[in-house]
Amino acid sequence: MKTKLVRAVLAVVTIFISLASYALAAGGGGGGGSSSGLGFDSRDSVYILVNRDYSEKFSLKNSTKYGLKIIVDGNVTVSFGSLSFTLNQGDNFMDLNGNGKADINFNLISTRGNVANVRIIDAKEQVIVSVKGEKAANREEKVEIEKDEQEEDGKGLKCGNLAALRERISCRLDLEKDEQEEELELYYLPEECRALSGSERGICIASYKSVQACWKFPIGKKRISCVKRTMKLGIIQEEKETCNKLAGENRSTCVRELKNKVYNLIKWHFYDLEERAEDLMQRGLIGKDAVVEFISKTEQNKINFNDAKTQEEKRNIISLVKRDWEEFADKVRENLKTQ
């Protein structure tokens, strides 16, 4: 029995070979080419995966452009216009106009060797900073209003109203099955959807709900076929050829819809790995801390995948999830040796 489970864990790694090809088959990345530069536009944050160095023009919402350069060489150093500074883990607020309020936040998510995950956030002058750029305790009224709204939504919840992603995941894993079901009835909001707003959040929630019936199928082809049917996704190459036969706006719409379906399938594979990790924990083959660590990283990578602007960035995120799963699988194998 244990041998079969180990084989199942190891077999999952091969999924990522096809995931990388999915990203290629889908066409372009999530946004425009690098020639147009980066910027907030209608977004409040931009995710960047930096491999050694990154250089690009960056536009604020007021159309002011800055030269952005990030170098990863043990430290993570940012040059933004005339400013140059080293990032600390977490938030790094910067006041660009000298009024004592943060205009931009360079959030350092993680580093590994010469690779760094950075999210650039529009701080909207909601955080007071000192001359040195340190965050002060008081925030603007809007932040307090948003906090009040979140507390109202979270009434009666045991886990969903906790502030940190890792805390919510850890709490949920401690719930009994009936408690989890009650929690979902009160407030169904997958972590990936939590990072979205408006219609995008609604579409995200509906997407998660639509694949729930597929968990009744065993790991493997039947489960994947169920998900693809739910997403109305056939053979990717054939669908791509169908799009290419169209012209004008019809072709553009077809390609865009296909790309979104493929990206959703990739994220579902991430979701599937999270479910497998929980299953291994329930079987006593891995500890809770390792599962919380893996799911937390994977949920953050889903968000990063949505924000990625190019194919290369999306492929890099797929590689990160693959690496995290391999490390998780190694822990399972080590535990099996002692059982």
C-alpha positions as CSV (number, residue, x, y, z in Angstrom):
1,M,0.0,0.0,0.0
2,K,2.8,2.4,0.9
3,T,4.7,1.6,-2.3
4,K,1.6,2.5,-4.4
5,L,1.3,5.8,-2.6
6,V,4.9,6.7,-3.1
7,R,4.5,5.9,-6.8
8,A,1.5,8.2,-6.9
9,V,3.5,11.0,-5.4
10,L,6.4,10.6,-7.8
11,A,4.1,10.2,-10.8
12,V,2.6,13.7,-10.2
13,V,5.9,15.4,-11.1
14,T,5.5,14.3,-14.7
15,I,2.4,16.5,-14.9
16,F,4.6,19.6,-15.1
17,I,6.1,18.5,-18.4
18,S,2.7,18.9,-20.0
19,L,2.0,22.1,-18.0
20,A,4.9,23.9,-19.6
21,S,3.7,22.9,-23.0
22,Y,0.2,24.1,-22.2
23,A,1.6,27.5,-21.5
24,L,3.3,27.5,-24.8
25,A,0.4,26.2,-26.7
26,A,-1.9,28.9,-25.3
27,G,-0.1,31.6,-27.1
28,G,1.1,34.9,-25.5
29,G,1.3,35.9,-21.9
30,G,-1.2,37.7,-19.7
31,G,-0.4,41.2,-21.0
32,G,1.4,43.2,-23.6
33,G,5.0,42.8,-24.7
34,S,7.9,44.2,-22.9
35,S,8.2,47.1,-25.4
36,S,5.1,48.7,-23.8
37,G,6.7,48.6,-20.4
38,L,5.1,47.8,-17.0
39,G,2.7,49.8,-15.0
40,F,-0.3,49.8,-12.8
41,D,-2.8,50.9,-15.5
42,S,-6.1,49.5,-14.1
43,R,-4.3,47.2,-11.6
44,D,-3.1,47.9,-8.1
45,S,-0.2,45.5,-8.2
46,V,2.3,43.9,-10.6
47,Y,4.1,40.6,-10.0
48,I,7.7,40.2,-11.3
49,L,9.8,37.0,-11.1
50,V,13.4,38.1,-11.3
51,N,16.2,35.7,-12.4
52,R,19.4,37.6,-11.7
53,D,18.4,40.9,-13.2
54,Y,15.4,42.7,-14.6
55,S,15.1,46.0,-16.4
56,E,12.0,47.8,-17.7
57,K,10.2,51.1,-17.8
58,F,7.5,51.4,-15.1
59,S,4.4,53.7,-15.2
60,L,2.4,54.9,-12.2
61,K,-1.3,55.5,-12.6
62,N,-0.6,59.2,-13.1
63,S,1.4,58.2,-16.2
64,T,4.7,59.2,-14.6
65,K,7.4,56.8,-15.9
66,Y,10.4,55.5,-14.0
67,G,13.3,53.4,-15.0
68,L,13.1,50.1,-13.0
69,K,16.0,47.8,-12.5
70,I,16.2,44.8,-10.0
71,I,19.4,42.9,-9.4
72,V,19.4,39.6,-7.4
73,D,22.9,38.6,-6.2
74,G,22.3,37.4,-2.6
75,N,20.7,40.7,-1.9
76,V,17.8,42.2,-3.9
77,T,18.7,45.7,-5.0
78,V,16.1,48.0,-6.7
79,S,16.8,51.1,-8.8
80,F,13.7,53.1,-9.4
81,G,14.3,56.4,-11.1
82,S,17.0,58.1,-9.1
83,L,16.3,56.0,-6.0
84,S,18.4,52.9,-5.2
85,F,17.7,50.6,-2.2
86,T,18.0,47.0,-1.0
87,L,14.8,45.1,-0.3
88,N,14.0,43.5,3.0
89,Q,11.7,40.5,3.2
90,G,8.1,41.7,3.1
91,D,6.9,45.3,2.6
92,N,9.3,48.1,1.4
93,F,7.3,51.4,1.2
94,M,8.7,54.3,-0.8
95,D,7.7,58.0,-0.7
96,L,8.4,59.3,-4.2
97,N,7.2,63.0,-3.8
98,G,8.5,63.7,-0.2
99,N,5.1,64.3,1.4
100,G,5.6,61.6,4.1
101,K,3.2,59.1,2.5
102,A,4.1,55.9,0.6
103,D,3.4,56.0,-3.1
104,I,4.7,52.5,-3.9
105,N,5.5,49.3,-2.1
106,F,8.1,46.8,-3.3
107,N,6.9,43.6,-1.6
108,L,9.7,41.0,-1.5
109,I,7.8,37.7,-1.4
110,S,10.7,35.3,-1.5
111,T,14.3,34.7,-2.7
112,R,16.2,31.6,-3.6
113,G,19.7,31.9,-4.9
114,N,19.6,34.4,-7.7
115,V,15.8,34.3,-8.1
116,A,13.4,36.6,-6.4
117,N,9.6,37.0,-6.4
118,V,8.6,40.7,-6.1
119,R,5.2,42.3,-6.1
120,I,5.1,46.0,-6.9
121,I,2.0,47.5,-5.2
122,D,0.3,50.9,-5.6
123,A,0.4,52.2,-2.0
124,K,-2.0,55.0,-2.8
125,E,-0.5,57.2,0.0
126,Q,-2.4,55.1,2.6
127,V,0.7,54.4,4.7
128,I,2.6,57.1,6.5
129,V,6.4,56.8,6.2
130,S,9.3,58.4,8.0
131,V,12.2,60.1,6.3
132,K,13.9,56.7,6.1
133,G,10.9,55.1,4.5
134,E,9.8,53.0,7.5
135,K,6.1,52.2,7.8
136,A,4.4,54.1,10.6
137,A,1.6,52.7,12.8
138,N,-1.2,54.9,11.5
139,R,-3.0,54.3,8.2
140,E,-5.5,56.3,6.3
141,E,-9.3,56.0,6.8
142,K,-9.8,53.9,3.7
143,V,-7.7,51.1,5.2
144,E,-9.9,51.1,8.4
145,I,-13.1,51.0,6.3
146,E,-11.8,48.0,4.3
147,K,-10.9,46.3,7.6
148,D,-14.4,46.8,8.9
149,E,-15.9,45.4,5.8
150,Q,-13.8,42.3,6.0
151,E,-14.8,41.8,9.7
152,E,-18.4,42.1,8.7
153,D,-18.0,39.4,6.0
154,G,-16.2,37.1,8.4
155,K,-18.8,36.9,11.2
156,G,-19.3,33.4,12.4
157,L,-16.2,32.0,10.6
158,K,-13.5,30.1,12.3
159,C,-10.8,30.4,9.6
160,G,-11.9,32.6,6.7
161,N,-11.6,35.8,8.7
162,L,-8.0,35.3,9.8
163,A,-5.7,37.9,8.3
164,A,-2.8,35.8,7.0
165,L,-3.0,33.2,4.2
166,R,-0.9,30.7,6.1
167,E,-3.0,31.1,9.2
168,R,-6.2,30.5,7.3
169,I,-4.8,27.3,5.7
170,S,-3.5,26.0,9.0
171,C,-6.8,26.7,10.7
172,R,-8.8,25.0,7.9
173,L,-6.7,21.8,8.1
174,D,-7.6,21.5,11.8
175,L,-11.4,21.6,11.1
176,E,-13.4,18.4,11.0
177,K,-15.3,17.6,7.8
178,D,-18.6,19.0,9.0
179,E,-16.9,22.1,10.3
180,Q,-15.3,22.7,6.9
181,E,-18.7,22.3,5.2
182,E,-20.2,24.8,7.6
183,E,-17.4,27.2,6.9
184,L,-17.9,27.0,3.2
185,E,-21.6,27.5,3.5
186,L,-21.0,30.7,5.5
187,Y,-18.4,32.1,3.2
188,Y,-17.0,30.4,0.1
189,L,-13.9,32.3,-1.0
190,P,-10.9,30.3,-2.4
191,E,-7.6,32.0,-1.7
192,E,-6.9,32.8,-5.3
193,C,-10.2,34.6,-5.6
194,R,-9.6,36.5,-2.4
195,A,-6.9,38.5,-4.3
196,L,-9.4,39.6,-6.9
197,S,-12.4,42.0,-6.8
198,G,-15.7,42.7,-8.6
199,S,-16.6,40.5,-11.6
200,E,-13.2,38.9,-11.6
201,R,-13.8,37.5,-8.1
202,G,-17.2,36.3,-9.1
203,I,-15.9,34.4,-12.1
204,C,-13.1,32.9,-10.1
205,I,-15.5,31.6,-7.4
206,A,-17.8,30.1,-10.1
207,S,-14.8,28.4,-11.7
208,Y,-13.8,26.7,-8.4
209,K,-17.4,25.7,-7.7
210,S,-17.8,24.2,-11.2
211,V,-15.0,21.6,-10.7
212,Q,-16.0,20.3,-7.3
213,A,-17.9,17.4,-8.8
214,C,-14.7,16.1,-10.4
215,W,-13.1,15.2,-7.0
216,K,-15.3,12.1,-6.9
217,F,-13.1,10.6,-9.7
218,P,-9.8,8.9,-8.7
219,I,-6.5,10.6,-9.4
220,G,-5.6,10.4,-13.1
221,K,-7.2,10.6,-16.5
222,K,-10.9,10.4,-15.4
223,R,-10.5,13.4,-13.0
224,I,-8.6,15.5,-15.6
225,S,-11.2,14.6,-18.3
226,C,-14.0,15.8,-15.9
227,V,-12.2,19.1,-15.4
228,K,-11.6,19.7,-19.1
229,R,-15.3,18.9,-19.8
230,T,-16.4,21.4,-17.2
231,M,-14.1,24.0,-18.7
232,K,-15.3,23.0,-22.2
233,L,-11.7,22.4,-23.2
234,G,-10.9,19.8,-25.8
235,I,-7.6,18.9,-27.4
236,I,-5.6,22.1,-27.1
237,Q,-3.8,21.9,-30.5
238,E,-7.0,21.2,-32.3
239,E,-8.7,24.1,-30.6
240,K,-5.8,26.4,-31.5
241,E,-6.1,25.3,-35.1
242,T,-9.8,26.1,-35.1
243,C,-9.0,29.6,-33.8
244,N,-6.4,30.1,-36.5
245,K,-9.1,29.4,-39.2
246,L,-11.1,32.4,-38.0
247,A,-10.4,36.1,-38.9
248,G,-10.4,39.4,-37.3
249,E,-12.2,39.9,-33.9
250,N,-13.6,36.4,-34.0
251,R,-10.0,34.9,-34.1
252,S,-8.9,37.2,-31.3
253,T,-11.8,36.3,-29.1
254,C,-11.3,32.6,-29.8
255,V,-7.5,32.7,-29.0
256,R,-8.2,34.7,-25.8
257,E,-10.8,32.3,-24.6
258,L,-8.6,29.3,-25.3
259,K,-5.7,30.9,-23.5
260,N,-7.8,31.5,-20.4
261,K,-9.1,27.9,-20.4
262,V,-5.5,26.6,-20.6
263,Y,-4.3,28.8,-17.8
264,N,-7.3,27.8,-15.7
265,L,-6.4,24.1,-16.3
266,I,-2.8,24.8,-15.2
267,K,-4.0,26.4,-12.0
268,W,-6.4,23.4,-11.5
269,H,-3.4,21.1,-11.6
270,F,-1.9,23.3,-8.8
271,Y,-5.2,22.9,-6.9
272,D,-5.0,19.1,-7.5
273,L,-1.6,18.9,-5.9
274,E,-2.9,20.7,-2.8
275,E,-5.7,18.2,-2.5
276,R,-3.1,15.3,-2.8
277,A,-1.0,16.9,-0.1
278,E,-4.0,17.0,2.2
279,D,-4.8,13.4,1.4
280,L,-1.2,12.3,2.3
281,M,-1.5,14.2,5.6
282,Q,-4.8,12.4,6.4
283,R,-3.1,9.1,5.7
284,G,-0.4,10.0,8.3
285,L,2.4,10.1,5.7
286,I,3.4,13.8,6.2
287,G,3.0,16.3,9.0
288,K,0.7,19.3,9.0
289,D,3.4,21.9,8.9
290,A,4.8,20.6,5.6
291,V,1.3,20.6,4.1
292,V,0.6,24.2,5.3
293,E,4.0,25.2,3.8
294,F,3.3,23.6,0.4
295,I,-0.3,24.9,0.1
296,S,0.7,28.4,1.2
297,K,3.4,28.6,-1.5
298,T,1.1,27.1,-4.1
299,E,-1.7,29.5,-3.4
300,Q,0.7,32.4,-3.7
301,N,1.9,31.0,-6.9
302,K,-1.6,30.9,-8.3
303,I,-1.9,34.6,-7.6
304,N,1.5,35.3,-9.1
305,F,0.5,33.2,-12.2
306,N,-2.5,35.5,-12.7
307,D,-0.3,38.6,-12.5
308,A,2.5,37.3,-14.8
309,K,2.6,39.2,-18.0
310,T,4.7,36.9,-20.2
311,Q,5.0,33.2,-21.1
312,E,8.4,33.1,-19.6
313,E,7.1,34.4,-16.2
314,K,4.3,31.8,-16.3
315,R,6.7,29.0,-17.1
316,N,9.0,30.1,-14.3
317,I,6.0,29.9,-11.9
318,I,5.2,26.4,-13.1
319,S,8.8,25.5,-12.4
320,L,8.6,26.9,-8.9
321,V,5.5,24.8,-8.1
322,K,7.2,21.7,-9.6
323,R,10.2,22.3,-7.4
324,D,8.0,22.8,-4.3
325,W,6.2,19.5,-5.1
326,E,9.4,17.6,-5.5
327,E,10.7,18.9,-2.1
328,F,7.3,17.9,-0.6
329,A,7.6,14.4,-2.2
330,D,11.1,14.0,-0.8
331,K,9.7,14.6,2.7
332,V,7.0,11.9,2.1
333,R,9.6,9.4,1.0
334,E,11.8,10.1,4.0
335,N,8.8,9.6,6.3
336,L,8.0,6.3,4.6
337,K,11.5,5.0,5.3
338,T,10.9,5.3,9.0
339,Q,7.5,3.6,9.0
